[in-house]
Amino acid sequence: MSKTIDNMSSVRPDLIEKVTGRAEYITDLTVPGMLHGFVVRSPAVHARIVSIDTSAALASDGVVDVLTGADVAQFGLWGLVLKDRPIIAIDRVRHVGEPIAVVIADTVEIAENAAELVDVEYEELPRATTIREAMADGAPLIHAHHENLQDFYFKGGARPTQGSNVFHTYRNEVGDVDAAEATAAYIHEDHFTFPGISHFALEPHTVIADFKGDSLTIWAGAQTPTAVQKVLSRLFGLQLARIRVIVPFVGGGFGGKASVKIEPLVAAASWKVQRPVRIAQSQVESMLTCRRLGADITIRTAVDAKGRIVAKSAKLLLDGGAYSDTGSAVATKSANRIMGPYVMPNLRLEAQAVYTNTIPGAAFRSIGGPQAVWAKESHMDNVAAAIGMDPSEFRLINLASRGQRTRPDLRALDMDMSELMGRVSQSFGTEANASNRKSRGLAVAATDPANTPISNAIVRLKIDGSILVSTSAIEVGQGSHATMGRIAAQTLKQPASAVTVLRTDTAVAPYDWGTGASRSTIVVGLSVEKAALDAADQILEMVADVWELPKESLSLVEGGVSIGAEVLTFHEIFHRTLGVDSGEVIGRGAITPRSKKGALVESPLFWETSAGLAEIIVDEDTGEIHIPHYASAADVGRVINRVAAEGQDEGAAVMGFGHALYEQLEFEDGQPVNANPIDYFIPRISDVPPAFDTILIENGDGPGPGGAKGMGEGAILPVAPAIANALFSAYGIRITDLPMTPEKVWRALQKRN
């Protein structure tokens, strides 16, 4: 694959539909006979449900039925890694906002009004609303039992500690940390925290379910439709082939629509009334559904007299909320991602995911990464300052080189981090460094995306030269469908305008693990490339057979096949071969861990890398931080769609500004106090730095089509520590708890004085 891909039309088909208003999201869809559900949610943090009286709601005109836990207790629990979640609360609630009833009515207005008539009596239970409370001796158990689901969603399973709120523990140790520390020239330890963060996708969770006998159809903005299909199959005892998941346009996901969220609840509502039911959550309800896991991190580094790291240890505690979801994977990844791209001959890592009586934690852009890199890169500057070394120099002498392993069980690094550091520094050109008002901070990251090389694709080449691509990769606004179209077009040597990428419908789309972990361009892209090559081989075989020509003398060209001086159109090829004026070839592509001679087995598939350099100005009277210039660099292997790639990098960085400066889900004794669009602050377009440099390094050495690597998550990682390091450089104050609000910065400045 060559860079000519970049010269194709950069206009994404989905953008045309969106800007013209033709794009249809779940809330735009209507299914014949559809009813509307409204969820009654718990106001209690942790309580036993004494009774639920739905009689007044049922008596309301237009109300068809009310779903409660008693209706679905027979189906048991569900989960992705641990089976710990009821479809709807049965005998107790574990967090504010947990669904306890669904009123099903002719209109959403009737359902919402009738929901106020549902009378629930609670008996308050002891609660554990923070990590420390949940891990304290005698803490109330949020779940009494842990049923592991081995290899269900991720390879492996959780490692819960029975009789505790710890639902997963991950440990990894290399060398002898204690011995290395005993001979170290200097040891430094820091403690950092990271708050829970709302996904705040533009489109809240919305699902339509249509349960008919032994079949179920779901319309959902799901990032992982095959996971939805699998969970619903196990819950309701249906064959996978009888469950259809259709994914229309999705208004953002960021992990908040990954795995499974409200689909079982809506399916149960439809099951009860045997009619289609739609539940469209508000932004507030989605904020009560899931969030990024908060973290409490202790990190310790030992160095020798020359400043080289001889040992590193880290203990990470992740707040998983009331249900496990994918929290075990987040914990494991946080431990891997706190290492960074550094040589560490002795290493001790421990990460634990803990239940609390708060909103359930879930996957969120670079799972565990922002938490870990925030602590690790802030800590790196602290260590450098403590030993009197420039922080960039300290990083450079400790960086692992290309081809070197940071840990024996992980793939060798496939990039040069010093190049990324140099590129972000060069982007500032000859600008004078920090003045009295300006200061700069640097941070870097190297993370291990999910190792799930399982995907299938179908490419259909029609008689008129048009091409259909079918995958289960989800377009959530990141441009993946346009990328798949480009890969198919380039492989078949046809114009991008000839390709249509179909929206996902599990009734016809082949299996894919899911959209997330920066895997689509690599894994799904490889399956599309393979399917396109299969289709190409079939069409060339037709020509070789019917025209009696050597296959190696043939080549695909725009509109057909070249046989030397002559070009046979696809129309001519199909007509003469099949004897009728119609036909198509169907190419199939499958990627498994055994593909590419087993090269995809080793973890990670590739290293997702990022370097960030932030320039800040602090208003010392208010503590407000302004960022006039930010540079982001990533090694992406090969760019397939430059506009989309740059947009992904910039979007991730802006999301990083959110948790760095503004965002935090706040709780008071388990009660969320700002889980609404008014009180929860996210970055505005005016908060984006006026000068923003996006640097994409291409070496063509990735495992994906044309040497591509995945991207879209890395740029979120360096932002917060880069800003904090700039603050530390200029003022000597170290913020250890995000976000860096004006009040927090101002108080630190006053304390310094």
TORBADREN-961707 format. One record per residue (C-alpha): x, y, z. Coordinates in steps of 0.2 Angstrom, whole numbers, plus 5000, padded with zeros to 4 digits. Example, Ala and Ser with C-alpha at 12.3 -4.5 7.8 and 13.67 -1.06 7.14 Angstrom:
BEGIN
506249785039;506849955036;
//
This chain:
BEGIN
500050005000;500750174995;500550355000;499350374985;497950324998;498150505005;497850584988;496150504987;494650604991;494650645010;492850685011;492050555023;490350495017;489650495035;490150675037;489050725022;487550635030;487850715046;488050895040;486550875029;485450805043;485150645034;486150535047;484950435058;485350395076;484350285087;483250425093;482750455075;482150275072;480450215075;479950035075;478149985071;477149965088;478550035098;478350085116;479350195127;480250155143;480750275157;481950215171;481550235189;483250255198;483850235215;484150395226;485050285239;486850245239;486750075246;485150005252;483949845253;482349865243;481049825256;479549845243;479049915227;477249975223;476950005205;475050005206;474750185204;475950195189;475050045181;473350135183;473950285173;473150305156;474350255142;475450145154;475649965147;476749885161;478149915173;479649805174;480449765191;481749655198;480549515202;480149495184;481949455179;482649375194;482449205185;483849265172;485149285185;486649395184;487749455169;489449525167;490949545155;492349475167;491349445183;489549395184;489049525196;487649625188;485749605188;484749665173;483849775186;484049795204;483249645213;483449655231;484649795234;485449945226;487249975226;487450155219;486450315216;485550305199;485450115198;483850065189;482549985200;480949995188;480550035170;478850115166;478350065149;477050175140;476350235124;477450395125;478950445134;478050585143;476750465150;478150345156;479050485164;477550555173;477050385179;478750345185;478550475199;477050365205;478150215208;478350195227;479950115233;480350085252;482250065256;483250015271;484850095271;486449985272;488250025277;489150105263;490950115256;491050265244;492950275242;494350165239;495050185256;493350145264;493049995253;494749925258;494649965277;494549825289;492649775292;492149875276;490349825271;490449695256;489649775241;489649595233;489749445244;490249325229;491349335214;490949225199;492349235186;491949225167;493649155160;494049205143;492249285140;492649455134;494549475137;495749325137;495949275155;494849335169;494849435185;495749385201;494549435215;494949425233;493549325242;492749415257;493349585251;492849725239;494449695229;493749615213;495449605204;497249605208;498649605195;500549585200;502149585190;503849585196;505549585187;507249565195;507549615214;506849785218;507349775236;509149735232;509249865219;508549995231;509849945245;511249995233;510350145225;511050325226;509350395228;507550345231;506050455228;504250415231;502650505226;500750485228;499450545216;497650535213;496550535198;494650575198;493150485191;492750565174;491150565164;491250505145;490050645141;489750585123;488650695113;487350555111;486750475128;486450295129;484950245119;484250075114;482749995105;482349815108;481149705100;480849535108;479849415098;479649235104;481349155103;482149305093;482749475098;483249625088;484249765096;484649945089;486050015099;487450135098;488549995103;490449995101;490549805103;488949735095;489549555096;489849575115;488049635116;487449485106;488449365117;487849435134;486049435128;486149255122;486849195139;485549295149;483949245139;484449075133;484349125115;485449065101;486749195094;485949175077;484249225084;484949395091;485249535079;486149695084;485949845072;487149995074;486650155065;487550315067;488350335084;488550505093;490250465101;490750325113;492550345120;492250175129;490650225137;489750125124;490949985124;490649805131;488749805136;487849945145;485949965145;485549835132;484949695144;483849815153;482949875137;482849695131;482049635147;480749775145;480349715128;480249535134;478949575147;477749665135;478249575119;478249735109;479749845104;480349965118;481450115117;482350195131;483250355127;484350415142;484650595146;486450655148;486150645167;485650465166;487150425155;488250505168;487450395181;487750235170;489650235169;491250335171;493150325170;493850235185;494650345198;496350305205;497550315220;499350285215;500950265224;502550265214;504350245219;505950255209;507750215213;509250285203;511050265203;512350405205;512250435186;510350455186;509950295178;508450205185;508850045194;507150005201;505350055200;503850005210;502050055209;500450015218;498850075209;497150065217;495650085205;493950135210;492850015200;491150075207;489749965210;489949835196;491549765189;491149795170;492949795162;493749865178;494949715180;495649755162;495849935167;496849895182;497949775173;498249905159;498650045172;500049935179;500749905162;500550085157;501450155172;503050085166;503250205151;504650185138;506050165150;507350035155;506949965172;508049815176;507049795192;505149815193;503749785205;501949825200;500349795209;498649855203;496949815211;495149855206;493949895220;492149895222;491350055229;489550115231;489750235217;489350245198;490150095189;491850115181;492050075163;493250075148;493750255143;494950305130;496650225134;496050115148;497050145164;498250255154;497850435159;497850375177;499550295176;500450415165;499850565175;500750485190;502250415181;502750575171;502450695185;503550585196;504850575183;505050765184;505050755203;506450625203;507450735190;507250885201;507850795217;509450735209;509750895200;509550845183;508650915168;506950825166;507250795147;509050735150;508350615164;507150545152;508350525137;509650425147;508350305154;507350285137;507350105130;507850105112;506950045097;506949855098;507349845116;506049765128;505449865143;504849705151;505249525146;503449475143;503049625131;503449655113;505049755110;504749935107;504449975089;504750165090;506150295095;505450395109;506850515108;506350565090;504550605097;505350715111;506450805098;504950835086;503850915099;505351025105;505751075087;503951125084;504151275095;505551325083;506651475089;505351545101;506151605117;505951485131;504951515146;504851705150;504351775167;502551725162;502751565151;503451395156;503551225147;503251055153;503550885144;502850715146;502950555136;501950385135;502050215127;500550105130;500049925126;498349925116;497249775118;497949615110;496349545102;496849505084;495149425079;494149505065;493249455049;492749555033;491849535017;492149635001;490949614987;491449674970;489949704958;489849694939;489849884938;491449904948;490549964964;491149884980;490349844996;491349815012;490549735027;491349725044;490749735062;491949885065;490850035072;490950215065;490850315081;491450475073;493350425072;493250395053;493550205053;492250165039;493150285028;494750205032;494050035028;493450105012;495150175007;496050005011;494749915000;494950044986;496850044986;496949854987;495749834972;496549984963;494850064962;494250244966;493750274984;492050334977;491650164971;491650094989;490250085001;490550025019;488949955026;488349995044;488449855056;487049725057;487649565065;486349475054;487449495039;489149575045;490449455050;491149435068;492349565075;492849575093;492449765095;492849945092;494150005104;495949995110;496550085094;496349915085;495149945070;496450015058;497649865062;496549715065;494949755055;496049845042;497049685039;495449585037;494749705024;496349705015;496349515015;494549505009;494949634995;496449524990;495349374989;494049464978;495549524967;496149344966;494449284960;494249414947;495949384940;495649194940;494049224930;495049314917;496449194916;495249044914;494049124902;495349214891;496649084893;497949204899;499349174912;498749254928;500349334932;500149444917;498549514923;498349664934;496849764941;496649944935;495250064938;493649994931;494349824927;495849714923;497249754911;497849614899;499249714892;498649854880;496849814883;495749834898;494349724901;492949804911;492149714925;490549704915;491449614901;492249494913;490649444922;489549434907;490749324897;491149214912;489449194919;488449204903;487249334910;487349514912;487549514931;488649444945;489849484959;491349404967;491349394986;493049404995;493249345013;494549395025;494949335042;496249385055;496649275070;498149265082;498849135069;498849265055;500449335048;501349175053;500849205072;501649385072;500049445080;500149335095;501449435105;500749575116;500549715112;500149715093;501049875093;501550015105;500450165105;501650315108;501450495112;502450645117;501750815123;502450985126;501451115134;501751295136;500751385150;500451555157;499751565175;498651705181;499451715199;497951815205;496651685201;497751525198;496951505181;498051405169;498151465150;498951355137;499451465122;500451325113;500351135114;501251005103;500850825101;501850685092;501450505089;502250365079;500850305069;501750185056;500850245041;499450375039;497950305029;496750455031;497750615036;496250725041;495450585051;497150545059;497550725064;495750745071;495950585082;497650655089;496950825092;495350765099;496250645111;497350795117;495850905120;495050765130;496650765140;496450955144;494750905151;495350795165;496950905167;496051065171;494151045172;493350875174;492950775190;491450685195;491150745213;490350635226;489850675244;489650515254;489150425238;487950555231;488550625214;488450815216;488850875198;488250735187;487350845175;487850955160;487651115170;488851085184;490050965175;491351065165;492151005149;493351095137;492551225126;493251265108;493951425116;494951315128;495951235114;497751315113;497851445099;499451355093;499251175092;500451065083;500050885078;501550785072;501250615065;502850515062;502750385048;504050245047;502950115038;503449985052;501749945059;500849775058;499349855049;498949885031;500349985023;501349975039;500050065049;499950065068;498350105078;498150285085;496750395093;497150365111;498950405114;498750595113;497650595129;499050535140;500450665141;499350815143;499050825161;500750785167;501550905154;500451045161;500850995179;502750985175;502651165167;501851225183;503251135193;504651205182;504051385184;503351395202;504051245211;502251185215;501751005212;499950975210;499650785214;497650785212;496750815196;496050925190;497151075191;495751195195;496151385198;495751365216;496951225218;498351315209;498051475218;498151385235;499751305231;500451465225;499951545242;500651405252;502351425243;502351605247;
//
